[in-house]
């Protein structure tokens, strides 16, 4: 069963958005306690000048915004030494400095726990697709560290959702039956999927930068108040890497 996408930013009533078609929005009293941010989502918001929505969303919820050390390396520690990416890295680091974004230790999750679980998931994921007798690397350690943290939090009874824009990791967890078609189309060769490795990827929940900006719009947090701003920010996230379809964008515009 495909996990549903939840917006964690309603303290009393949480929106649950059905993925792919966004056919309806249900309401629930469930409260998400942690939002785990992957590199791609933060980079997307940064490139679109929308990082500020995280501060505004944090003020209106009791949700912990978390990044792993692996994600922190990709978005801050490494790019801060590259002039082309230095400004973006500094902007994201400022969100850690002011505690909008926090490290997992705030919830008593150690780096060694995350690293161990990350290595396990990396091994599984990267020995799932075989092409011409060779295993194909399909995920990064940053992406898998987000799933690792999510898994640890679930084990501790802390509900969470992962903000990730990249398509492969989402398909791995949400629709593994589509994985063969996706990778085959990218590599232009026939592949074999090791189905038994997919079991441990079930049950994760995801949201994209697209849904984050949608929530910000619905809560009147966007700085631009033009009637076309929703359409603009939805397309902006798509063109900066969010794996959202045109049909999904059109559905969101109708809500």
N, C-alpha and C positions, 0 to 999 in steps of 0.2 A: 504493500500500500504506500502510495506516495505521501511523504510528510507534507503537512500544510505549512505555509509561510505565515509567521506571526509577526505583527508589529508589537514590540514590547513597550510602547510608549503610552499606554492607557493604564493608569493605576487602578481604575475601577472596572473598566470594560476594555478588553484587548481585541483589536481587529485580528481576525484570522483570514488571510487572503489565499484563496485556492490558486495554486500555481498554474503556469502555462496559459490557460484561457482567462483566469480571474473571473470566472463566471458569477461568483457571488461572494459576499463578505458575510461571514458569520461573526457573532459576538460571543465572548466567553468571559468568565470571571478569572480565568487563569492569569497569573502574573509571571512574566519572564524575569528572572533575576539577573541574568548576565547576557550581554551582547558581545560576542567574540568577533573582532574585526580582522579580516584578512588584508594583506598588502594591497591587492587590487582595488578593493573598495575604498580604502583611504587614499590611494593614488588618484582614483577617479574623482573623488570629492575635491581633492587638492587641485587637480588640473582644471576643474570647473569652478574654482573659487567658492566651494560650498562646504568647506570644513567647519565653518561657523555653526552649521546646523547641529553638529554634534554637541556643542556647548549648550545650545538652546534646548535640544531634546533632553539632555542630561538634567537640566533644571526642572523639567516637567515630568520626571519619572524617578523611580527608585532603582533603576537599572544600573548595574556596573558595566562600564564599557572596558573591555579587556583586549590587550594584545600580548602575544607570546614573545619571547626573546627572539625567536626565529623571524617573526614578522617585524619586530623592532629593528633587527639587523637590515632587513630589506628596505625599510622605509626611512630609517634614520641613520644608523651607524655606518652603513656603506655609502649611501648617496650624499651624506653631508660632506664628504671629502671630494665630491665631484662638482665643480662650479655650476654645471648645467642644472643639477638637481638640488643644490644646496638650499635654496630658498624653501622649496617644498618640504625638505627634511626638517628645517628649522620651524616651520609652521606646525608640523605634526608634533615635533618635540615639545613645542609650547603647550600642546594639549595634554601631554604627559606631565609637564611641569605644574600645570594648574589642576591636575588630577581629574580632568574630564575623561581622559583615558588612563587606565591603570594596568599594572602588571599582575599576573595571576597570584602572586604572593599575597595580595590583599585579601584573597579568599583562602589563604593557607595552602596553596598548591605550589609545590616546589618545582624548580627547573629540572631536577633529575627525574621526577615523575613524568613531566611532559616529554622530556627527551626520550625516555624509555618507550613510552607509548607511541611517540612519533616514529621512532625507528621501526617499531613493529608494523605500524600502518603503512609506512613507506615500503617496507619489504613486501607486504601483501599487494599493494597497489601496483608496484613496479614489476611484479611477477604475475600480473593478471593478463597482460596482452602479449601474445607471442607472434612474431612475424618472421617467417623463414628460419625458424629455430632459435631466434634470439628474443629475449625479453625487451620490451619497449618501455622506457621511462615515460610515465604519463603525468606524474605529479611532482611537486616540489616539497621540500621539508617544511616550508612556511605554511603551505596549505594543510599539510598533514598535521602540523602542530596545532592548528585550529581545531581539527577533528579530535586530536588527542586531548586537548584541554576540555572540549565539550564532553567527551566520554568520561573523563575524570569527574567533572562537575555533576554529570548525570548519576554516576555511582554514589556521589555524596548527597544526592537529593536536591541539587541546585539546578533548577530549570534554566535552559539557555537556548540561544539561537546563534547561528554563525552567519555573519555578513560576508559573502563571497560572491564575486562577479564572474569568476572563471567557470566555463561550462563543464569541463571534464570532471572536476571533483563533484559537482552537483549531480551529474548523470551517474557517476560511480555510486553515489548514495541513493539517489531518488529513482532513477530509471536505468538500472544496469543493463537491461535488455537492449537499450539503444547504444551501448558502449561500442559494440562491434561495428555498427554502421558508422558512428562518428569517427572512430580511429581509422577504419578502412578508407573513408572518404578523404581523410587528411593525408594518409600515406600512399594512397592509390595502389594498395596491395591487399590481398586477402590475409586475414589475421585469425588467430584462435584465442578465445577467451577462457581463462581458468576460472570457471564459475564458482568453485568452492571458496575462492579468495574474497568473494564479494559479500559474504555473510556478515562480516564484522563492520561493514559500512552502512548497515541498515539503521534507521531510527534517528539519524541526524536531521536537524531542521535548519533551513536556510532562508536568508533574505538577501536582496541585492541592493546596491546603491540606489537603484531605481525606486525600490519600495521605500527606502529611507527618505529620499527627497519627496516622495509622494506623501509620506506621513508629515514631513515638515510643512508641506503646502497645506495639508488639511488642518494643521494646528496653527496656521497663519504665521509661520516662523521665517518664511523666505523674505529677504530684504526687498526684492522687486515685487511690486504689487500689481503689475500689468495683468490684464485678463489672460494673456497668452503665456504667462510664466510657467504654468504647469506643463504645457506641451514642450516649452523650451527646455526645462530642466530634465524632463523624461528623455527627450532625444539627446540631450547633452551627455547623460550617463551612458546611453547606448553607444554613442560615437567615441566615448573614452573607455570602452571595454566591458560594459555590462552586457551579459548574455540575455538580453531581453528582445523579444520579437516586436515587429510593428503591430501585430494583432494585440499583443499584451498592452502596448502603449495606448492603443486606441480604446481598449477596454478600461484602462485606468482613467483616461480622460473623461469617460462617461459617468464615473461615480460622483 
